[in-house]
Amino acid sequence: MNEKRRLVVGTLALAAAACGAGERPAPRVGPPGTIAISLEDALGGTYSLELVEVRLDGRIALQCGAGGAKLDARSPVVLYEGSAGPGEHEISLRLVYRGNGAGIFSYLQGYTFDVKSTHEVDLPPAGIVSVQAIAREGGGPMTPLEERPQVRWEEAGSGDLPPGPIGCPTGSRTP
């Protein structure tokens, strides 16, 4: 009986190896598509956006604010739109905020919040994928202050890009 069990287990292991079990799927072949990434800052006035960094598959696609420029993404802004090969891609977003409290919230002045989030997309050949990162405050009253700024990702249709220029969310924008 033990011999039969070993034979079955060995046969299953060989079949799994032949099928490529545990391996990543082969990259898709086809014409490149477009990935668009937008940001909406819904954190409110108690946080000032100081740095935005977007990475696509580990490579920096956009970095803003390192020189002290005023950043404002209270209205959605397209950070990046570019070509990529078909298949899975990882988008990484890093947002750095400074506390901007007054009155009873003046203690926020001393805080810096480093918010990091990733999202995976599957780009079809010659397709368009549009994703929006929404920075918001999450948790409840017992959530530690440094964990409250969070990012929620939403995938949208290709025609759902916010109007305006593509790039760093600088200057004055109205919410």
C-alpha positions as CSV (number, residue, x, y, z in Angstrom):
1,M,0.0,0.0,0.0
2,N,2.8,2.4,0.8
3,E,4.5,1.7,-2.5
4,K,1.3,2.7,-4.4
5,R,1.0,5.9,-2.4
6,R,4.6,6.9,-3.3
7,L,4.0,6.1,-6.9
8,V,0.9,8.3,-7.0
9,V,2.6,11.2,-5.1
10,G,5.7,10.9,-7.4
11,T,3.4,10.9,-10.5
12,L,1.6,14.0,-9.3
13,A,4.8,15.8,-8.6
14,L,6.1,15.0,-12.1
15,A,2.8,16.2,-13.6
16,A,2.9,19.4,-11.7
17,A,6.5,20.1,-12.7
18,A,5.7,19.4,-16.4
19,C,2.8,21.9,-16.2
20,G,5.1,24.6,-14.6
21,A,3.3,24.6,-11.3
22,G,4.7,27.4,-9.0
23,E,6.2,29.3,-11.9
24,R,5.1,32.7,-13.1
25,P,3.1,32.8,-16.3
26,A,5.1,33.6,-19.5
27,P,5.0,37.3,-20.4
28,R,2.3,38.2,-22.9
29,V,3.2,39.1,-26.4
30,G,1.5,41.9,-28.3
31,P,1.6,45.6,-28.9
32,P,2.2,47.9,-25.9
33,G,-0.7,49.6,-24.1
34,T,-1.1,52.7,-22.0
35,I,-1.1,53.0,-18.2
36,A,-2.4,56.2,-16.6
37,I,-2.0,57.0,-12.9
38,S,-3.9,59.8,-11.2
39,L,-4.0,61.1,-7.6
40,E,-6.6,62.7,-5.5
41,D,-5.6,64.1,-2.1
42,A,-8.7,63.8,0.1
43,L,-6.9,64.0,3.4
44,G,-8.0,67.6,4.1
45,G,-6.3,70.7,5.5
46,T,-4.6,69.0,8.4
47,Y,-2.0,67.5,6.1
48,S,0.3,69.3,3.6
49,L,1.5,67.2,0.7
50,E,5.3,67.5,0.4
51,L,6.5,64.7,-1.8
52,V,5.0,62.4,-4.5
53,E,6.9,59.5,-6.0
54,V,5.5,57.1,-8.5
55,R,7.2,53.9,-9.6
56,L,6.2,51.6,-12.4
57,D,7.7,48.1,-12.1
58,G,10.4,49.5,-9.7
59,R,11.5,52.4,-11.9
60,I,10.8,56.0,-10.9
61,A,8.2,57.4,-13.3
62,L,7.7,60.7,-11.4
63,Q,9.1,62.5,-8.4
64,C,7.8,65.8,-7.2
65,G,8.4,68.1,-4.2
66,A,12.0,67.3,-3.4
67,G,12.9,70.9,-4.2
68,G,10.3,72.3,-1.8
69,A,7.6,73.1,-4.5
70,K,4.1,73.4,-3.2
71,L,2.1,70.3,-4.1
72,D,-1.7,70.3,-4.3
73,A,-3.7,67.3,-5.5
74,R,-7.0,68.1,-3.8
75,S,-8.5,68.0,-7.3
76,P,-7.6,64.8,-9.2
77,V,-4.4,65.2,-11.3
78,V,-2.8,62.8,-13.8
79,L,0.6,62.0,-12.5
80,Y,1.8,59.7,-15.2
81,E,0.6,58.4,-18.6
82,G,2.9,56.2,-20.6
83,S,3.4,53.1,-22.7
84,A,4.1,49.6,-21.3
85,G,4.2,46.1,-22.6
86,P,1.2,43.8,-22.1
87,G,1.0,41.8,-18.8
88,E,1.2,42.5,-15.1
89,H,2.7,45.7,-13.8
90,E,3.2,47.0,-10.3
91,I,2.6,50.7,-9.4
92,S,4.2,52.0,-6.2
93,L,3.2,55.3,-4.7
94,R,4.9,57.2,-2.0
95,L,3.4,60.3,-0.5
96,V,5.0,62.4,2.2
97,Y,2.8,64.7,4.3
98,R,3.6,67.2,7.0
99,G,1.1,67.8,9.8
100,N,-0.6,71.1,9.3
101,G,-2.6,71.5,12.5
102,A,-3.8,74.7,14.3
103,G,-5.5,75.3,17.5
104,I,-6.2,72.1,19.4
105,F,-4.5,70.2,16.5
106,S,-1.3,72.2,16.7
107,Y,0.6,69.0,17.8
108,L,0.3,67.8,14.2
109,Q,3.0,70.4,13.2
110,G,5.8,68.1,14.4
111,Y,4.6,65.1,12.5
112,T,5.8,63.7,9.1
113,F,3.7,61.0,7.5
114,D,5.4,58.7,4.9
115,V,2.6,56.8,3.1
116,K,3.5,53.9,0.8
117,S,1.1,51.8,-1.3
118,T,1.3,49.4,-4.2
119,H,-1.2,48.3,-6.8
120,E,-1.0,45.7,-9.5
121,V,-2.6,46.1,-12.9
122,D,-3.0,43.7,-15.8
123,L,-2.5,45.6,-19.1
124,P,-4.0,43.8,-22.2
125,P,-2.2,44.1,-25.5
126,A,-2.9,47.5,-27.0
127,G,-5.2,48.2,-24.0
128,I,-5.6,51.2,-21.7
129,V,-5.6,50.9,-17.9
130,S,-6.3,53.9,-15.8
131,V,-5.9,53.9,-12.0
132,Q,-6.6,56.5,-9.4
133,A,-4.9,56.6,-6.0
134,I,-7.0,58.4,-3.4
135,A,-5.2,59.5,-0.3
136,R,-7.6,59.6,2.6
137,E,-7.7,59.3,6.4
138,G,-8.6,55.8,7.5
139,G,-9.1,54.0,10.7
140,G,-11.0,55.2,13.8
141,P,-10.3,57.0,17.0
142,M,-8.0,54.2,18.3
143,T,-5.9,54.1,15.1
144,P,-2.4,55.4,15.7
145,L,-1.9,58.9,14.2
146,E,0.9,57.6,11.9
147,E,-1.4,54.9,10.4
148,R,-4.3,57.2,9.5
149,P,-3.2,58.5,6.1
150,Q,-3.9,55.7,3.7
151,V,-4.3,55.1,-0.1
152,R,-7.3,53.5,-1.8
153,W,-6.9,52.4,-5.4
154,E,-9.6,52.5,-8.0
155,E,-9.4,51.3,-11.6
156,A,-11.4,53.4,-14.1
157,G,-12.2,53.3,-17.7
158,S,-9.9,54.8,-20.3
159,G,-12.0,57.9,-20.7
160,D,-12.1,58.6,-16.9
161,L,-8.8,60.6,-16.7
162,P,-9.0,64.0,-15.0
163,P,-8.6,67.0,-17.4
164,G,-5.5,69.1,-17.3
165,P,-1.7,68.7,-17.6
166,I,0.1,65.5,-16.8
167,G,2.8,65.6,-14.1
168,C,3.5,67.1,-10.7
169,P,0.5,68.5,-8.9
170,T,2.0,71.9,-8.3
171,G,0.4,75.3,-8.0
172,S,-2.9,76.3,-6.6
173,R,-5.8,74.0,-7.4
174,T,-9.3,74.3,-6.1
175,P,-10.8,71.3,-4.3
